[in-house]
Amino acid sequence: MFNRVFIIYCSFFVLSGCIYEEEPMPQIAYEYRSEAVQPKLSTPVRTQTNIDKYIPRGWLPAPHIEKRWTAIVIHHSGTKDGNAAMFDKWHREGRHWEGVGYDFVIGNGTNSGDGQVEVTFRWWEQKTGAHCGGTPGNWANRYAIGICLVGNFNYTAPTARQMQSLVELIRFLQRRYNIPKSRIYGHQDTPGYPGKTNCPGNRFPMARLKSMLDF
């Protein structure tokens, strides 16, 4: 019995990822919903005027609640596998947060498709994130979009499909919110972040990513 409890506890622990921001326990139970999107990477985002025709379903939030986001923060999960639902379960039950701290999760082929983009409730509801530590309501959680790639990039690099999906997603976000490369950060390089982390990992190709972006 002890061994079983210990294994369950450890499995929750390794799913903590790189999120440090504390949140209060929600007053009502939250049922996780996930919309998984496999973007059509061969179809480019055209222009801001006809952007709705060329982006995957679920990336556009409802107009009446849409925020004006100003930055993007990239994370890795710090785990070999996982998906949005697994991270949501850990962050609610293990951390007592409102739910998964990211806006988007990009799978690596383990518990979701390789390169599959999962849109979380944070994005649907345009809620403040829980993906950067520091004081509650810090600027990155309030104004930066949190994207997590499944994997531990201290040991392996993101898959080619993960990088393709990440580039496609960031290009959309850049154009919609006028976010330049200079305001796209790895977690560890986020201005004002006081914690100690090397997220998104030593092998995450940040320079190559930015060379593939628009502006």
Secondary structure, 3 states (H helix, E strand, C coil): CHHHHHHHHHHHHHHHCCCCCCCCCCCCCCCCCCEEECCCCCCCCCCHHHHHHCCCCCCCCCCCCCCCCCEEEEEECCCCCCCHHHHHHHHHHCCCCCCCCCCEEEEECCCCCEEEEEECHHHHCCCCCCCCCCCCCCHHHHHEEEEEECCCCCCCCCCHHHHHHHHHHHHHHHHHHCCCHHHEEEHHHCCCCCCCCCCCCCCCCHHHHHHCCCC
